[in-house]
Amino acid sequence: MNNPFEEPNMYKWAEDLFPICRSITGPGVRETLGYIQKLIPDLKIHSIKSGETVFDWQVPLEWTIKDAYIADSSGKKIIDFKVNNLHVVGYSEPVDCTLNLDELQQHLHSIPAQPDAIPYVTSYYSSSWGFCMTDAQRQSLKEDSYNVFIDSELKSGVLNYADLVIKGQTKKEVFLSTYICHPSMGNNELSGPVVATALAKWAQALNNPYYTYRFVFIPETIGSIVYLSQHIEHLKKNVIAGFNITCIGDDRCYSFMPSRRGNTLSDRVGKHVLKSIDSNFISYSFLARGSDERQYCAPGVDLPITSLMRSKYAEYPEYHTSLDDLSLISQSGLQGGLNALIKSIEAIEKNCFPTAMVLGEPQLGKRGLYPEISTKESTDAVRSMMDLLAYSDGTKDLVEIAEAINVPVWELYEIVEVLVKHGLLAVPRESL
């Protein structure tokens, strides 16, 4: 599990998925899930009918859009959905009419502070329609009559989601969730599913994992509510840790969103890994939540789910705009996010409660564990070994010990194996 894992195709996957017009339902979701299923064939795609009650919500009507534009009186298209699918407000009703400029302005969205950005706007749960454009273009509109056309359909259909379960030695699970409901955006949308896909491929290759791994690909918010409504008792009983995977593809920084409780295994592992990778990572308060951790950590649900990210949603200027394009993410950024998640899962998979098996400090020399020639490197290794033994009373897990002795947890894995081999350490999964 310590060998580096690289997935060189993540950026290519993002390029392939970028043009698809996704929403919380509809053909774009199915096309996206179908693409991911080709990469991980064991992925199971499910559907739930419109109108189904899920906790306090109802599954919405299915939305399909084929075309949309605004044309001036000469017939020139000034906005074209086929050029950029962010131009249409998500879940817009069908419309075909002619409006003057003042009337049209009531249905336009732009960002004055970002004059060259097309905003991402939705209206999932209320009847509406609209268009999004750059503020520069909006300010250039002239008095005229405008033909407004949206070829869309809202009908009783289904909401689609997918999951993959990789069985381990125990029914206890690590839960990994990502969303597949945003149109053409790079970091906020596609980084999550492509990194989750790579992580699933890595997890499938594990040799006899201890924990079971559950990957979930859902539309944000309503999808997590749907999934919880169908699996909540199982998840509450079995999930011991997990991560919401989003905004994990840029090269700027690392960020951490805690669970509501803030002290779960996921919290401790996530912060430890990010601190060890980059001491300048940003740790946010749960009050800054905004993704599916809202559902997974809700009172009565209380799953130990955190979010390990690069630039956090709503905290970078390109968020929810056309500026969050493929130039914002990179193969190196995606790989960095993947590496952080792999290190986190390894820490969970290898976690234990080290317990010393001899009284007093063991004699390392007679076991060949103390270097005959002392160098800085050998001294550091012995120091980590002795520090590990000093805290191995069976009440602290390996992650907690790594924190106490200020060593990345992955530097302790081999040391633990050596100490177990020599009968100096036991590694039960439960504390004394």
Secondary structure, 3 states (H helix, E strand, C coil): CCCCCCCCCHHHHHHHHCCCCCCCCCHHHHHHHHHHHHHCCCCEEEEEECCCEECCEECCCEEEEEEEEEECCCCCEEEECCCCHHHECECCCCEEEEEEHHHHHCCEECCCCCCCCCECCECCCCCCCCEECCHHHHHCCCCCEEEEEEEEEEECCEEEEEEEEECCCCCCEEEEEEECCCCCCHHHHHHHHHHHHHHHHHHHCCCCCCCEEEEEEECCCHHHHHHHHHHHHHHHHHEEEEEECCCCCCCCCCEEECCCCCCCHHHHHHHHHHHHHCCCCEECCHHHCCCCHHHHCCCCCCCCEEEEECCCCCCCCCCCECCCCCCCCCHHHHHHHHHHHHHHHHHHHCCCCCEECCCCCCCCHHHCCCCCCCCHHHHHHHHHHHHHHHCCECCCCHHHHHHHHCCCHHHCHHHHHHHHHCCCEECCCCCC
